[in-house]
Amino acid sequence: MSDQKTNYQFNTIEIIRLIIRRKMPIIILTVVAAVASIIFSGPAFITPKYESNVIFYPAKNNSVSGGILEDATARDVDASEFGEEENAEQALQILGSSQLMGRVVERFQLMKHYNIDPNGSMPYTKLANKIKSNIKFRRTEFLSIEISVLDADPKMAASIANGISQIYDTVRTEIQRQVASKAYQIIENEYNAKIKEVESLQQQVNEISSGKGISPAMLSGGKNEGTGQAMERQQKMAKSGADVGTLIRLTESLSQQVEQMNHLKEKYRKAKADMEEYIPHKFEISPAFAAEQKAYPRRSIIVLLSTFGVFILSVLMMILMERLSYFRAQLKEGNNA
């Protein structure tokens, strides 16, 4: 253990002595590396980029009927509730979709903005790589969504970030309306068919009871009607000469169909609202603004890492040269002996 410690101290002292002995070449290499990293990390060689961010929470409810028109006691989700993990993952899927990114490319003319020749070699692959390196989406630890955009123009970076946020809302609305439109068509057809059925039954009842002195109250009776009252009502209808059995059957059927029609009418109203009305699908916490300081490249980090790296390499080179000189001297002594 003591031999290892003595050897370690000896090696450390030897390295320090070597650095002092070879300080001039080490200093020169380190200074050259520092100057070179300062020059080559400048805007003449690396285009500085500015970062803009948008942060929003996806909405938990995306349905107008479910979040607003539904009765508060029966409502599972409120339109003003923030989304959970599942909603955040859905938002990330939509943000990364070709449907959304295609609109971003078209709105901001990214092919032209990134100086990509559409008639050149693999233009869409180059565009995809540019988008991948400059536009990022992530879910934060608080289940919000962050849109980050890097660009040489700080105003353009902010415009793209805010534009993506707006297009996200549009695309999500369109996806929802694709489903809502089909549901609306189905319910509309059922509702219209039910209206015709009710009108047909009502017409049959009117035809049988027409001119017989039978009122609607006589046909349906009351909610608290007793057995004696019902028999009396049926006797009155029988005296009128009307087909009592058919009237009662049609009236009961009409009552059931009207109840179903009212139920369909409520579903129709909600389906129509889902298709035609709009509620935001996100709660924007922080919109993007033009950054005043560049985010890339981190010049100080580049200079520090480059300078330190060259310093370490120069020391290792000096140690290697020193060892080679030592082995050559040993070999020469051995040959002379």
C-alpha positions as CSV (number, residue, x, y, z in Angstrom):
1,M,0.0,0.0,0.0
2,S,2.8,2.4,0.9
3,D,4.7,1.5,-2.3
4,Q,1.7,2.3,-4.4
5,K,1.2,5.7,-2.6
6,T,4.9,6.6,-3.0
7,N,4.7,5.6,-6.7
8,Y,1.6,7.8,-7.1
9,Q,3.3,10.8,-5.4
10,F,6.3,10.3,-7.6
11,N,4.3,10.1,-10.8
12,T,2.3,13.2,-9.8
13,I,5.5,15.2,-9.0
14,E,7.1,14.0,-12.2
15,I,4.1,15.2,-14.3
16,I,4.2,18.6,-12.5
17,R,7.9,18.9,-13.2
18,L,7.4,17.9,-16.8
19,I,4.7,20.6,-17.2
20,I,7.1,23.2,-15.8
21,R,10.0,22.0,-17.9
22,R,7.9,21.9,-21.1
23,K,5.7,24.9,-20.2
24,M,6.4,26.9,-23.3
25,P,5.1,24.4,-25.9
26,I,2.1,23.6,-23.6
27,I,1.3,27.3,-23.2
28,I,1.7,27.9,-26.9
29,L,-0.6,25.0,-27.9
30,T,-3.2,26.0,-25.3
31,V,-3.2,29.7,-26.3
32,V,-3.5,28.7,-30.0
33,A,-6.4,26.4,-29.2
34,A,-8.2,29.1,-27.2
35,V,-7.7,31.7,-30.0
36,A,-8.8,29.2,-32.6
37,S,-11.9,28.2,-30.7
38,I,-12.8,31.9,-30.2
39,I,-12.5,32.5,-33.9
40,F,-14.2,29.4,-35.2
41,S,-17.1,29.6,-32.8
42,G,-17.9,33.1,-34.0
43,P,-20.8,34.1,-36.3
44,A,-18.5,34.0,-39.3
45,F,-18.2,30.2,-39.0
46,I,-21.2,29.1,-36.9
47,T,-24.6,30.9,-37.5
48,P,-26.0,31.9,-34.1
49,K,-29.5,30.8,-33.4
50,Y,-32.2,32.2,-31.1
51,E,-34.7,30.1,-29.2
52,S,-38.4,30.8,-28.6
53,N,-40.8,28.7,-26.5
54,V,-44.5,28.2,-26.1
55,I,-45.9,26.4,-23.1
56,F,-49.5,25.2,-22.9
57,Y,-51.7,22.7,-21.1
58,P,-53.9,20.5,-23.3
59,A,-57.6,20.7,-22.4
60,K,-59.0,17.6,-20.7
61,N,-62.4,17.9,-22.6
62,N,-62.6,18.4,-26.4
63,S,-66.3,18.2,-26.8
64,V,-68.7,21.2,-26.8
65,S,-71.6,19.1,-25.8
66,G,-69.7,17.1,-23.1
67,G,-68.0,20.1,-21.6
68,I,-70.6,22.9,-21.9
69,L,-74.1,21.7,-22.9
70,E,-74.2,18.7,-20.6
71,D,-75.9,19.3,-17.3
72,A,-73.4,20.1,-14.5
73,T,-74.6,17.1,-12.4
74,A,-74.1,14.7,-15.3
75,R,-70.9,16.2,-16.7
76,D,-67.8,14.0,-16.3
77,V,-65.4,16.6,-17.5
78,D,-65.4,20.4,-17.3
79,A,-64.3,22.4,-20.3
80,S,-62.0,24.4,-18.1
81,E,-60.1,21.5,-16.7
82,F,-56.4,21.0,-17.5
83,G,-55.5,17.7,-19.2
84,E,-53.7,14.8,-17.7
85,E,-50.9,12.5,-18.9
86,E,-53.0,10.9,-21.6
87,N,-54.0,14.3,-23.0
88,A,-50.4,15.4,-23.0
89,E,-49.3,12.3,-24.9
90,Q,-52.2,12.9,-27.4
91,A,-51.0,16.5,-27.9
92,L,-47.4,15.3,-28.6
93,Q,-48.8,12.9,-31.3
94,I,-50.7,15.6,-33.0
95,L,-47.7,18.1,-32.8
96,G,-45.5,15.5,-34.5
97,S,-48.0,14.6,-37.2
98,S,-47.4,15.2,-40.9
99,Q,-50.8,16.9,-41.0
100,L,-49.6,19.6,-38.6
101,M,-46.0,19.9,-39.8
102,G,-47.2,20.2,-43.4
103,R,-49.2,23.3,-42.6
104,V,-46.2,24.8,-40.7
105,V,-44.0,24.2,-43.7
106,E,-46.6,25.8,-46.0
107,R,-47.4,28.8,-43.8
108,F,-43.8,29.8,-43.1
109,Q,-42.3,28.6,-46.4
110,L,-39.7,26.6,-44.6
111,M,-38.3,25.1,-47.7
112,K,-37.3,28.6,-48.9
113,H,-36.4,29.7,-45.4
114,Y,-33.9,26.9,-44.9
115,N,-32.4,27.5,-48.4
116,I,-33.4,24.1,-49.7
117,D,-33.7,23.6,-53.4
118,P,-37.0,21.8,-54.1
119,N,-35.6,20.5,-57.3
120,G,-32.3,19.4,-55.8
121,S,-31.2,16.1,-54.3
122,M,-33.6,14.7,-51.5
123,P,-35.2,18.1,-50.6
124,Y,-37.8,16.6,-48.3
125,T,-35.2,14.6,-46.4
126,K,-33.1,17.7,-45.9
127,L,-36.2,19.6,-44.8
128,A,-37.1,16.9,-42.3
129,N,-33.6,17.0,-40.9
130,K,-33.7,20.8,-40.5
131,I,-37.1,20.6,-38.8
132,K,-35.9,17.8,-36.5
133,S,-32.8,19.9,-35.4
134,N,-34.7,23.2,-35.0
135,I,-38.2,22.3,-33.8
136,K,-38.7,20.3,-30.6
137,F,-41.7,19.2,-28.6
138,R,-41.6,17.8,-25.1
139,R,-43.9,17.1,-22.1
140,T,-42.7,18.9,-19.0
141,E,-42.8,17.4,-15.5
142,F,-46.0,19.4,-14.8
143,L,-47.8,17.7,-17.8
144,S,-47.7,20.8,-19.9
145,I,-46.4,20.9,-23.5
146,E,-43.4,22.9,-24.5
147,I,-42.7,23.9,-28.1
148,S,-39.1,25.0,-28.7
149,V,-38.0,26.6,-32.0
150,L,-34.4,27.5,-32.9
151,D,-33.8,30.0,-35.8
152,A,-31.2,32.5,-37.0
153,D,-33.9,35.1,-37.0
154,P,-35.4,35.6,-33.4
155,K,-38.7,37.0,-34.8
156,M,-39.0,34.0,-37.1
157,A,-38.4,31.6,-34.2
158,A,-41.2,33.3,-32.2
159,S,-43.6,33.3,-35.2
160,I,-43.0,29.6,-35.9
161,A,-43.5,28.6,-32.2
162,N,-46.7,30.7,-31.9
163,G,-47.9,29.4,-35.3
164,I,-47.4,25.8,-34.3
165,S,-49.5,26.4,-31.2
166,Q,-52.3,27.9,-33.3
167,I,-52.2,25.2,-36.0
168,Y,-52.3,22.6,-33.2
169,D,-55.7,23.9,-32.2
170,T,-57.0,23.9,-35.8
171,V,-55.8,20.4,-36.5
172,R,-57.3,19.0,-33.3
173,T,-60.6,20.7,-34.1
174,E,-60.6,19.2,-37.6
175,I,-59.9,15.7,-36.3
176,Q,-62.7,16.0,-33.8
177,R,-65.1,17.3,-36.4
178,Q,-64.3,14.4,-38.7
179,V,-65.9,12.1,-36.1
180,A,-68.6,14.6,-35.1
181,S,-69.7,15.0,-38.7
182,K,-70.4,11.3,-39.1
183,A,-72.2,11.2,-35.7
184,Y,-74.2,14.2,-36.7
185,Q,-75.3,12.6,-40.0
186,I,-76.4,9.4,-38.3
187,I,-78.4,11.2,-35.6
188,E,-79.9,13.7,-38.0
189,N,-81.2,10.8,-40.2
190,E,-82.6,9.0,-37.1
191,Y,-84.2,12.3,-35.8
192,N,-85.8,13.1,-39.2
193,A,-87.1,9.6,-39.5
194,K,-88.6,9.8,-36.0
195,I,-90.3,13.1,-36.8
196,K,-92.0,11.5,-39.8
197,E,-93.1,8.5,-37.7
198,V,-94.6,10.8,-35.1
199,E,-96.4,12.9,-37.7
200,S,-97.8,9.8,-39.3
201,L,-99.1,8.5,-36.0
202,Q,-100.5,11.9,-35.1
203,Q,-102.3,12.0,-38.5
204,Q,-103.8,8.6,-37.9
205,V,-105.1,9.6,-34.5
206,N,-106.5,12.8,-36.0
207,E,-108.3,10.9,-38.8
208,I,-110.0,8.4,-36.4
209,S,-111.0,11.0,-33.8
210,S,-112.0,13.7,-36.3
211,G,-115.6,14.8,-35.9
212,K,-116.2,12.4,-33.0
213,G,-115.8,15.0,-30.3
214,I,-112.8,13.3,-28.8
215,S,-110.2,15.7,-27.3
216,P,-106.5,15.0,-26.8
217,A,-107.1,14.9,-23.0
218,M,-109.7,12.3,-23.5
219,L,-107.3,10.1,-25.5
220,S,-104.4,10.3,-23.0
221,G,-106.1,10.8,-19.7
222,G,-104.1,12.1,-16.8
223,K,-101.1,10.9,-14.8
224,N,-103.2,10.4,-11.6
225,E,-106.2,8.8,-13.4
226,G,-107.9,6.0,-11.5
227,T,-109.4,2.8,-12.9
228,G,-113.0,4.2,-12.7
229,Q,-112.0,7.4,-14.5
230,A,-110.2,5.4,-17.2
231,M,-113.4,3.3,-17.8
232,E,-115.6,6.4,-17.9
233,R,-113.3,8.0,-20.4
234,Q,-113.3,4.9,-22.6
235,Q,-117.1,4.7,-22.4
236,K,-117.4,8.3,-23.6
237,M,-115.1,7.5,-26.6
238,A,-117.1,4.4,-27.4
239,K,-120.3,6.4,-27.5
240,S,-118.7,8.7,-30.0
241,G,-118.6,5.9,-32.5
242,A,-114.8,5.9,-32.7
243,D,-112.6,2.8,-32.8
244,V,-111.6,2.9,-29.2
245,G,-109.0,0.1,-29.3
246,T,-107.2,1.4,-32.2
247,L,-107.2,5.0,-30.8
248,I,-105.8,3.8,-27.5
249,R,-103.1,1.7,-29.2
250,L,-102.1,4.6,-31.5
251,T,-102.1,7.1,-28.6
252,E,-99.8,5.0,-26.5
253,S,-97.5,4.4,-29.4
254,L,-97.6,8.1,-30.2
255,S,-96.6,8.9,-26.6
256,Q,-93.6,6.5,-26.8
257,Q,-92.5,7.9,-30.1
258,V,-92.7,11.5,-28.9
259,E,-90.5,10.6,-25.9
260,Q,-87.9,8.9,-28.2
261,M,-88.1,11.9,-30.6
262,N,-87.4,14.3,-27.7
263,H,-84.4,12.2,-26.7
264,L,-83.1,12.2,-30.3
265,K,-83.7,15.9,-30.5
266,E,-81.3,16.5,-27.5
267,K,-78.7,14.2,-29.1
268,Y,-79.1,16.0,-32.4
269,R,-78.6,19.4,-30.7
270,K,-75.4,18.2,-29.0
271,A,-74.1,16.6,-32.2
272,K,-74.7,19.8,-34.1
273,A,-72.9,21.8,-31.5
274,D,-69.9,19.4,-31.7
275,M,-69.8,19.8,-35.5
276,E,-70.4,23.6,-35.8
277,E,-69.2,25.2,-32.5
278,Y,-65.6,25.6,-31.3
279,I,-63.8,25.6,-27.9
280,P,-60.0,25.9,-27.5
281,H,-58.1,22.6,-27.0
282,K,-55.4,24.2,-24.9
283,F,-54.6,26.7,-22.2
284,E,-51.6,28.7,-23.3
285,I,-49.5,29.6,-20.3
286,S,-46.6,31.3,-22.1
287,P,-46.6,32.5,-25.7
288,A,-43.4,32.8,-27.6
289,F,-41.5,36.1,-28.0
290,A,-38.4,37.2,-29.9
291,A,-35.3,36.3,-27.8
292,E,-32.7,38.9,-27.2
293,Q,-29.8,36.6,-26.6
294,K,-28.7,33.7,-28.8
295,A,-29.1,30.2,-27.5
296,Y,-26.7,28.5,-29.9
297,P,-23.7,28.2,-30.0
298,R,-22.6,28.5,-26.4
299,R,-19.3,30.2,-27.2
300,S,-17.9,30.2,-23.7
301,I,-18.5,26.5,-23.3
302,I,-16.9,25.8,-26.7
303,V,-13.8,27.9,-25.8
304,L,-13.4,26.3,-22.3
305,L,-13.8,22.7,-23.5
306,S,-11.5,23.3,-26.5
307,T,-8.8,25.0,-24.4
308,F,-8.9,22.4,-21.6
309,G,-9.0,19.5,-24.1
310,V,-5.9,20.8,-25.9
311,F,-4.1,21.4,-22.6
312,I,-4.7,17.8,-21.5
313,L,-3.6,16.5,-25.0
314,S,-0.5,18.6,-25.0
315,V,0.5,17.3,-21.5
316,L,-0.1,13.7,-22.7
317,M,2.0,14.4,-25.8
318,M,4.8,15.7,-23.6
319,I,4.7,12.7,-21.3
320,L,4.8,10.4,-24.4
321,M,7.7,12.3,-25.8
322,E,9.5,12.1,-22.5
323,R,9.0,8.4,-22.2
324,L,10.1,7.8,-25.8
325,S,13.3,9.8,-25.0
326,Y,13.8,7.8,-21.9
327,F,13.4,4.4,-23.7
328,R,15.7,5.5,-26.5
329,A,18.4,6.5,-24.0
330,Q,18.0,3.1,-22.2
331,L,18.3,1.3,-25.5
332,K,21.4,3.3,-26.5
333,E,23.1,2.5,-23.2
334,G,22.2,-1.1,-23.6
335,N,23.8,-1.2,-27.0
336,N,27.0,0.5,-25.8
337,A,27.3,-1.9,-23.0
